[in-house]
C-alpha cells in the first residue's frame, strides 16, 4: 500500500492561521453559492467545498489517521459468496458503545480522538454558518489503498440514520471521483465530482431517498485516500 506522499511539516502546524487545525472560529452567516451546489432541489441537496481544509491541514490529518487508526477489513456477501471489502474501515463516535448497522454488518465505534472531534466541530460551525444546524455523533472512516479500492452504487439510508440527516464527507489524500445518479427517471445520467485533498462534500434533504452514489475504480490512482463521513444516528 502506498501512502499519500506529499511532504508534511509537523512542526509548523501550530503556526497556522486560527482557522486551521480545526480550531474554533467565529460563525459568520455565509450563503451557499451556486458553484458549491452539485444538486440542489427538492429531490436532493449535495454541496461541495473543495478547500475546506488547507493542503497542509489535510496532509497532517491524513498521516495522523493513516498511522494511528486501527483499520479493519470487512467481509461482504455478494450473491451468497463472501469477499473482503475493497477498502478498510474504522469508526468513531461521541461514546464508545455506539454502533452503526449497515449493509448487514455492525460497525462498532471507538470514542472520538481529539483530531476527529475538532474536525467534527469545525464542520458543524461551517454548516451552521450556511443555515444547516446539525450535531454529528458518529464518523465512519474508509481507507482506499489506491485506485483499485472502491465502493459501488448505494444510498446511505439505513434505519440507524436520522431521517433527512446530513452526511458530511471529508476527503484526504489522493483525489478520487465521486459519482451520483438518480434512482428514478434518467438514472443513466451520472454526475461526477472530483474530491480533492481537504475537500468537504455534504448530502442532505432527500438525497438518500432519490439518489445513489459511488466511488468507482480508477486504475491510474496509485496513492491512498482516507474518507471520513460524519453522520447522525439514533441514540
C-alpha positions as CSV (number, residue, x, y, z in Angstrom):
1,X,0.0,0.0,0.0
2,X,1.4,3.4,-0.9
3,X,0.8,6.3,1.4
4,X,0.0,9.8,0.3
5,X,3.5,11.1,-0.3
6,X,3.1,14.9,-0.1
7,X,5.7,16.2,2.4
8,X,4.3,17.2,5.7
9,X,5.9,19.7,8.1
10,X,4.5,18.6,11.5
11,X,6.4,21.4,13.3
12,X,4.6,24.2,11.5
13,X,1.1,23.1,12.3
14,X,0.9,25.3,15.4
15,X,1.8,28.4,13.4
16,X,-1.1,28.1,11.0
17,X,-3.9,30.6,10.8
18,X,-6.5,30.2,13.6
19,X,-8.9,28.7,11.1
20,X,-6.6,25.8,10.6
21,X,-6.1,22.6,12.6
22,X,-9.8,22.6,13.2
23,X,-9.7,25.4,15.8
24,X,-12.9,27.2,16.8
25,X,-13.7,30.4,14.9
26,X,-16.5,32.9,15.0
27,X,-19.5,31.9,12.9
28,X,-20.4,34.4,10.1
29,X,-23.5,33.8,8.0
30,X,-22.5,32.7,4.6
31,X,-24.9,31.7,1.8
32,X,-24.3,28.6,-0.2
33,X,-23.1,29.8,-3.6
34,X,-24.1,28.3,-7.0
35,X,-20.6,27.0,-7.5
36,X,-20.9,25.0,-4.3
37,X,-24.1,23.3,-5.4
38,X,-23.8,19.9,-7.2
39,X,-27.5,19.0,-6.9
40,X,-29.8,21.4,-5.1
41,X,-33.6,20.9,-5.4
42,X,-36.5,19.2,-3.7
43,X,-35.1,15.8,-4.6
44,X,-31.5,16.2,-3.3
45,X,-29.1,18.6,-1.7
46,X,-25.5,17.9,-2.4
47,X,-23.0,20.7,-1.8
48,X,-19.2,20.7,-2.2
49,X,-16.4,22.8,-0.6
50,X,-13.1,22.0,-2.4
51,X,-10.8,23.9,0.0
52,X,-12.5,23.3,3.4
53,X,-9.1,22.3,4.8
54,X,-5.8,23.7,3.5
55,X,-3.5,21.2,1.8
56,X,-1.1,21.3,4.8
57,X,-4.0,20.6,7.3
58,X,-5.2,17.8,5.1
59,X,-1.7,16.2,4.8
60,X,-1.1,16.3,8.5
61,X,-4.5,14.8,9.3
62,X,-4.1,12.1,6.7
63,X,-0.8,11.0,8.1
64,X,-2.1,11.0,11.7
65,X,-5.1,8.9,10.8
66,X,-3.2,6.6,8.5
67,X,-0.7,5.8,11.2
68,X,-3.0,5.7,14.3
69,X,-6.4,4.3,13.3
70,X,-7.0,0.6,13.9
71,X,-8.1,-0.1,10.4
72,X,-10.1,-3.3,9.7
73,X,-11.2,-5.0,6.5
74,X,-14.8,-6.1,6.3
75,X,-16.3,-9.3,4.9
76,X,-19.2,-8.6,2.5
77,X,-21.6,-11.0,0.9
78,X,-22.5,-10.8,-2.8
79,X,-24.9,-13.3,-4.3
80,X,-24.2,-15.7,-1.4
81,X,-20.5,-15.5,-1.6
82,X,-18.2,-13.8,0.9
83,X,-15.4,-11.4,-0.1
84,X,-13.1,-8.9,1.6
85,X,-14.4,-5.4,1.1
86,X,-12.3,-3.3,-1.3
87,X,-11.4,-0.8,1.4
88,X,-10.5,-0.7,5.1
89,X,-12.8,0.9,7.7
90,X,-12.9,2.2,11.2
91,X,-15.5,4.2,13.3
92,X,-15.6,6.8,16.0
93,X,-18.4,8.3,17.9
94,X,-19.4,10.5,20.9
95,X,-19.5,7.4,23.1
96,X,-17.6,4.2,22.7
97,X,-20.6,1.9,22.9
98,X,-22.4,3.4,19.9
99,X,-22.8,1.0,17.0
100,X,-24.0,1.6,13.4
101,X,-25.7,-1.1,11.4
102,X,-25.3,-1.0,7.6
103,X,-25.1,-3.5,4.7
104,X,-25.9,-6.3,7.1
105,X,-22.9,-5.5,9.4
106,X,-22.5,-3.8,12.8
107,X,-19.7,-1.2,12.9
108,X,-18.5,-0.7,16.5
109,X,-17.1,2.7,17.3
110,X,-14.3,4.0,19.5
111,X,-14.7,7.3,21.3
112,X,-13.7,10.4,19.3
113,X,-10.0,11.1,19.1
114,X,-9.1,14.8,19.7
115,X,-8.3,15.3,16.0
116,X,-11.6,13.8,14.8
117,X,-13.7,15.7,17.4
118,X,-12.1,19.0,16.4
119,X,-12.8,18.3,12.8
120,X,-16.4,17.4,13.6
121,X,-16.9,20.7,15.5
122,X,-15.3,22.7,12.7
123,X,-17.7,21.1,10.1
124,X,-20.7,21.9,12.3
125,X,-19.6,25.6,12.5
126,X,-19.1,25.7,8.8
127,X,-22.6,24.3,8.1
128,X,-24.2,26.4,10.8
129,X,-23.0,29.5,9.0
130,X,-24.9,28.2,6.0
131,X,-28.1,27.7,7.9
132,X,-27.6,23.9,8.4
133,X,-27.9,23.1,12.1
134,X,-26.5,19.6,12.9
135,X,-24.7,17.8,15.6
136,X,-22.9,14.7,14.4
137,X,-22.5,11.7,16.8
138,X,-20.8,9.1,14.5
139,X,-18.0,9.0,12.0
140,X,-17.3,6.2,9.5
141,X,-13.7,6.2,8.1
142,X,-12.7,4.4,4.9
143,X,-9.1,3.8,3.7
144,X,-8.7,3.3,0.0
145,X,-5.2,1.9,-0.6
146,X,-5.2,3.1,-4.2
147,X,-7.4,3.4,-7.2
148,X,-8.3,-0.3,-7.2
149,X,-10.2,0.2,-4.0
150,X,-13.7,1.4,-4.5
151,X,-17.3,1.3,-3.3
152,X,-20.2,0.5,-5.6
153,X,-23.6,2.3,-6.1
154,X,-25.5,2.7,-2.8
155,X,-27.6,5.0,-0.7
156,X,-26.9,5.8,2.9
157,X,-30.5,5.1,4.0
158,X,-30.0,2.7,6.9
159,X,-32.6,2.7,9.8
160,X,-29.9,3.8,12.3
161,X,-29.5,7.1,10.5
162,X,-31.7,10.1,11.4
163,X,-34.3,10.8,8.8
164,X,-33.2,13.6,6.4
165,X,-30.0,14.0,8.3
166,X,-26.7,15.3,6.9
167,X,-23.8,13.2,5.8
168,X,-20.6,15.3,5.8
169,X,-17.7,13.7,4.0
170,X,-14.1,14.8,4.3
171,X,-11.5,13.6,1.7
172,X,-7.8,13.3,2.5
173,X,-5.0,12.1,0.3
174,X,-5.4,11.0,-3.3
175,X,-8.1,12.8,-5.4
176,X,-10.9,10.4,-6.4
177,X,-14.1,10.7,-8.4
178,X,-17.5,10.8,-6.6
179,X,-20.5,9.9,-8.8
180,X,-24.2,10.5,-8.3
181,X,-27.2,9.1,-10.2
182,X,-31.0,9.3,-9.7
183,X,-32.8,6.2,-8.6
184,X,-35.8,7.0,-10.9
185,X,-36.2,8.7,-14.2
186,X,-32.9,9.4,-16.1
187,X,-30.8,7.1,-14.0
188,X,-28.2,6.7,-16.7
189,X,-27.1,10.4,-16.3
190,X,-24.1,10.4,-13.9
191,X,-22.9,13.5,-12.1
192,X,-19.2,13.2,-11.4
193,X,-17.3,15.4,-8.9
194,X,-13.5,15.2,-8.2
195,X,-13.0,15.1,-4.5
196,X,-9.8,17.0,-3.7
197,X,-7.5,16.6,-0.8
198,X,-9.0,18.6,2.1
199,X,-12.5,18.9,0.5
200,X,-15.9,18.6,2.2
201,X,-19.0,17.2,0.5
202,X,-22.4,17.2,2.2
203,X,-25.5,15.3,1.3
204,X,-28.8,16.1,3.0
205,X,-32.5,16.7,2.3
206,X,-34.0,13.9,0.2
207,X,-30.7,12.9,-1.4
208,X,-30.6,9.3,0.0
209,X,-34.2,8.7,-1.0
210,X,-33.7,9.7,-4.6
211,X,-30.1,9.2,-5.4
212,X,-27.3,6.6,-5.3
213,X,-23.6,7.4,-5.1
214,X,-20.3,5.6,-5.6
215,X,-16.5,5.9,-5.7
216,X,-15.5,4.0,-8.8
217,X,-12.3,2.2,-9.6
218,X,-9.6,4.4,-11.1
219,X,-6.5,2.3,-12.0
220,X,-4.3,5.3,-12.6
221,X,-4.6,6.4,-9.0
222,X,-1.6,5.0,-7.1
223,X,-1.8,6.7,-3.7
224,X,-4.1,6.2,-0.8
225,X,-7.2,8.2,0.2
226,X,-9.0,8.5,3.6
227,X,-12.6,9.4,3.7
228,X,-14.3,10.5,6.9
229,X,-18.1,10.6,6.8
230,X,-19.8,12.3,9.8
231,X,-23.3,11.1,10.4
232,X,-26.3,11.5,12.7
233,X,-27.5,8.2,14.1
234,X,-30.3,7.5,16.5
235,X,-29.4,7.3,20.2
